Amino acid sequence: MCLGGICNVCSTIKSPALDAGPYLKLSVNDTGHGMDKAVKDRILNPFVTTKKVEEGTGLGLSVVHGIVMNHCNAIIADSDPGKGTVFHIFIPIIVFNIYS
């Protein structure tokens, strides 16, 4: 979103094709320029960036990926050039009985 844009955050309960059980899906999307498949395939790797050298290091998504994966979650990026990007983070819902 180097030229600005809109960032939306929403959450819904979903059961993705992950381990059995319910998940909370947190989605964050933007109206930026999007990514092609080559960029999307490596965007969560450390030090990957599409920015010029003086514009940043590209650590943000790698840090998010590490935090999400260290908590038994999943992150999926959906993007196409010219259509923005949406990241879906799936967080397992822990159900317990407080009366037992």
KOLROBA-561175 format. One record per residue: residue in three letters; x, y, z of N, C-alpha, C in turn. Coordinates in Angstrom, 2 decimals. Example, Ala and Ser with C-alpha at 12.3 -4.5 7.8 and 13.67 -1.06 7.14 Angstrom:
<recs>
residu	n.xx	n.yy	n.zz	ca.xx	ca.yy	ca.zz	c.xx	c.yy	c.zz
ALA	13.19	-5.69	7.80	12.30	-4.50	7.80	13.20	-3.30	7.80
SER	12.85	-2.25	7.08	13.67	-1.06	7.14	12.90	0.03	7.87
</recs>
This chain:
<recs>
residu	n.xx	n.yy	n.zz	ca.xx	ca.yy	ca.zz	c.xx	c.yy	c.zz
MET	0.83	-1.18	0.00	0.00	0.00	0.00	0.88	1.24	0.00
CYS	1.89	1.26	-0.82	2.81	2.39	-0.82	2.13	3.68	-1.25
LEU	1.03	3.62	-1.95	0.30	4.81	-2.37	-0.97	5.01	-1.56
GLY	-1.07	4.36	-0.43	-2.28	4.47	0.39	-3.25	3.36	0.04
GLY	-4.46	3.48	0.51	-5.48	2.47	0.26	-6.33	2.27	1.49
ILE	-7.12	1.24	1.45	-8.02	0.91	2.55	-7.61	-0.44	3.10
CYS	-7.53	-0.55	4.41	-7.23	-1.81	5.06	-8.44	-2.21	5.88
ASN	-8.99	-3.38	5.62	-10.16	-3.89	6.34	-9.75	-5.08	7.18
VAL	-10.32	-5.20	8.37	-10.08	-6.35	9.24	-11.43	-6.92	9.62
CYS	-11.61	-8.24	9.47	-12.86	-8.87	9.88	-12.55	-10.24	10.47
SER	-13.49	-10.81	11.19	-13.29	-12.14	11.74	-14.58	-12.94	11.60
THR	-14.41	-14.24	11.33	-15.54	-15.15	11.23	-15.10	-16.51	11.76
ILE	-16.04	-17.35	12.15	-15.71	-18.70	12.59	-15.76	-19.61	11.36
LYS	-14.67	-20.31	11.10	-14.56	-21.20	9.96	-13.84	-22.47	10.39
SER	-14.07	-23.56	9.68	-13.29	-24.78	9.86	-12.57	-25.05	8.55
PRO	-11.35	-24.55	8.39	-10.62	-24.75	7.14	-10.12	-26.18	7.03
ALA	-9.50	-26.50	5.94	-8.96	-27.84	5.72	-7.65	-28.00	6.49
LEU	-7.73	-27.80	7.80	-6.59	-27.98	8.69	-6.93	-29.12	9.63
ASP	-6.30	-29.18	10.80	-6.67	-30.19	11.78	-8.14	-30.04	12.14
ALA	-8.74	-31.12	12.60	-10.15	-31.09	12.97	-10.41	-30.07	14.06
GLY	-11.58	-29.48	14.01	-11.97	-28.52	15.04	-12.31	-27.17	14.46
PRO	-12.97	-26.34	15.26	-13.35	-25.01	14.78	-12.17	-24.03	14.84
TYR	-12.19	-23.07	13.94	-11.16	-22.03	13.88	-11.81	-20.67	13.78
LEU	-11.15	-19.69	14.33	-11.51	-18.30	14.10	-10.67	-17.84	12.92
LYS	-11.33	-17.29	11.90	-10.60	-16.78	10.74	-10.53	-15.26	10.84
LEU	-9.33	-14.74	10.94	-9.08	-13.31	10.94	-8.57	-12.95	9.56
SER	-9.28	-12.09	8.85	-8.88	-11.69	7.50	-8.52	-10.22	7.49
VAL	-7.40	-9.92	6.85	-6.95	-8.54	6.68	-6.71	-8.35	5.19
ASN	-7.40	-7.38	4.60	-7.21	-7.15	3.17	-6.91	-5.69	2.89
ASP	-6.30	-5.46	1.74	-5.99	-4.09	1.34	-6.41	-3.89	-0.12
THR	-6.33	-2.66	-0.56	-6.69	-2.31	-1.93	-5.44	-1.93	-2.72
GLY	-4.30	-2.50	-2.34	-3.03	-2.20	-3.01	-2.97	-2.82	-4.39
HIS	-1.76	-2.88	-4.94	-1.59	-3.36	-6.32	-1.54	-4.87	-6.45
GLY	-1.55	-5.61	-5.35	-1.58	-7.08	-5.40	-0.22	-7.68	-5.72
MET	-0.19	-9.02	-5.81	1.05	-9.75	-6.07	0.80	-10.82	-7.12
ASP	1.82	-11.09	-7.92	1.74	-12.22	-8.83	2.15	-13.48	-8.08
LYS	2.02	-14.65	-8.71	2.29	-15.92	-8.04	3.74	-16.03	-7.58
ALA	4.68	-15.54	-8.35	6.10	-15.62	-7.96	6.37	-14.88	-6.67
VAL	5.80	-13.70	-6.50	5.99	-12.93	-5.27	5.22	-13.59	-4.13
LYS	3.98	-14.00	-4.39	3.14	-14.60	-3.35	3.78	-15.87	-2.78
ASP	4.46	-16.65	-3.61	5.08	-17.90	-3.16	6.23	-17.68	-2.19
ARG	6.81	-16.48	-2.16	7.96	-16.23	-1.28	7.74	-15.08	-0.31
ILE	6.56	-14.52	-0.26	6.30	-13.30	0.51	6.46	-13.50	2.03
LEU	6.31	-14.70	2.55	6.42	-14.94	3.99	7.84	-15.30	4.42
ASN	8.77	-15.36	3.48	10.16	-15.67	3.80	10.87	-14.43	4.37
PRO	11.84	-14.64	5.27	12.56	-13.48	5.83	13.32	-12.72	4.75
PHE	13.36	-11.43	4.89	14.12	-10.52	4.05	13.61	-10.42	2.61
VAL	12.46	-10.98	2.31	11.87	-10.82	0.99	11.11	-9.51	0.97
THR	11.34	-8.72	-0.05	10.64	-7.46	-0.18	10.45	-7.13	-1.66
THR	9.44	-6.37	-1.94	9.23	-5.86	-3.29	9.58	-4.37	-3.32
LYS	10.11	-3.87	-2.20	10.45	-2.45	-2.09	11.85	-2.18	-2.60
LYS	12.12	-0.93	-2.92	13.48	-0.50	-3.26	14.33	-0.55	-2.00
VAL	15.65	-0.59	-2.17	16.58	-0.73	-1.05	16.34	0.31	0.03
GLU	16.10	1.55	-0.33	15.94	2.60	0.67	14.54	2.64	1.30
GLU	13.64	1.76	0.90	12.26	1.80	1.39	11.94	0.81	2.50
GLY	12.84	-0.12	2.84	12.54	-1.04	3.92	13.20	-2.39	3.73
THR	13.07	-3.24	4.75	13.75	-4.54	4.74	12.85	-5.71	4.41
GLY	11.56	-5.57	4.57	10.67	-6.67	4.27	10.51	-7.69	5.38
LEU	10.73	-7.34	6.62	10.62	-8.31	7.72	9.21	-8.47	8.26
GLY	8.30	-7.58	7.99	6.98	-7.58	8.61	6.20	-8.87	8.45
LEU	6.02	-9.34	7.23	5.22	-10.56	7.01	5.93	-11.80	7.53
SER	7.24	-11.82	7.49	7.99	-12.94	8.04	7.77	-13.05	9.55
VAL	7.76	-11.91	10.24	7.52	-11.90	11.68	6.10	-12.38	11.98
VAL	5.12	-11.88	11.22	3.74	-12.33	11.39	3.65	-13.83	11.18
HIS	4.27	-14.34	10.12	4.26	-15.78	9.83	4.84	-16.57	11.00
GLY	5.97	-16.11	11.55	6.59	-16.81	12.69	5.68	-16.84	13.90
ILE	5.05	-15.72	14.22	4.15	-15.66	15.37	2.96	-16.59	15.17
VAL	2.37	-16.54	14.00	1.19	-17.37	13.70	1.55	-18.84	13.77
MET	2.65	-19.25	13.15	3.02	-20.66	13.12	3.46	-21.18	14.49
ASN	4.03	-20.34	15.34	4.43	-20.75	16.68	3.25	-20.97	17.61
HIS	2.08	-20.59	17.19	0.88	-20.76	18.01	-0.11	-21.74	17.36
CYS	0.42	-22.68	16.57	-0.39	-23.74	15.95	-1.51	-23.17	15.09
ASN	-1.22	-22.14	14.37	-2.20	-21.51	13.51	-1.76	-21.65	12.06
ALA	-2.49	-21.06	11.16	-2.15	-21.07	9.74	-2.38	-19.69	9.17
ILE	-1.60	-19.33	8.14	-1.78	-18.07	7.44	-1.76	-18.36	5.94
ILE	-2.72	-17.78	5.25	-2.86	-17.98	3.79	-2.98	-16.60	3.15
ALA	-2.24	-16.38	2.08	-2.31	-15.12	1.34	-3.03	-15.36	0.02
ASP	-4.02	-14.52	-0.27	-4.71	-14.53	-1.57	-4.45	-13.19	-2.23
SER	-3.93	-13.21	-3.44	-3.64	-11.96	-4.13	-3.52	-12.20	-5.62
ASP	-3.90	-11.20	-6.37	-3.71	-11.17	-7.81	-3.31	-9.76	-8.19
PRO	-2.45	-9.61	-9.20	-2.06	-8.26	-9.62	-3.27	-7.39	-9.94
GLY	-3.26	-6.19	-9.41	-4.34	-5.24	-9.65	-5.57	-5.43	-8.80
LYS	-5.56	-6.42	-7.89	-6.76	-6.73	-7.10	-6.54	-6.67	-5.60
GLY	-5.38	-6.19	-5.14	-5.14	-6.14	-3.70	-4.76	-7.50	-3.14
THR	-4.66	-7.56	-1.83	-4.23	-8.78	-1.15	-5.09	-9.00	0.08
VAL	-5.36	-10.26	0.40	-6.03	-10.60	1.65	-5.22	-11.71	2.32
PHE	-4.96	-11.52	3.61	-4.30	-12.54	4.43	-5.34	-13.11	5.37
HIS	-5.45	-14.44	5.40	-6.36	-15.14	6.30	-5.51	-15.83	7.36
ILE	-5.79	-15.53	8.62	-5.10	-16.18	9.74	-6.13	-17.04	10.46
PHE	-5.83	-18.32	10.60	-6.74	-19.27	11.24	-6.22	-19.59	12.64
ILE	-7.05	-19.32	13.65	-6.69	-19.51	15.06	-7.61	-20.58	15.63
PRO	-7.06	-21.68	16.16	-7.92	-22.73	16.72	-8.75	-22.20	17.89
ILE	-10.00	-22.59	17.94	-10.90	-22.22	19.05	-10.80	-23.32	20.10
ILE	-10.46	-22.94	21.30	-10.36	-23.89	22.40	-11.66	-23.87	23.18
VAL	-12.32	-25.02	23.24	-13.60	-25.12	23.94	-13.37	-25.92	25.23
PHE	-13.81	-25.37	26.33	-13.70	-26.09	27.60	-14.92	-25.80	28.45
ASN	-15.17	-26.69	29.39	-16.32	-26.58	30.27	-15.87	-25.95	31.58
ILE	-16.35	-24.77	31.89	-15.92	-24.09	33.12	-16.60	-24.66	34.36
TYR	-17.61	-25.53	34.18	-18.34	-26.09	35.32	-17.88	-27.49	35.73
SER	-16.87	-28.02	35.08	-16.46	-29.39	35.42	-15.41	-29.43	36.50
</recs>
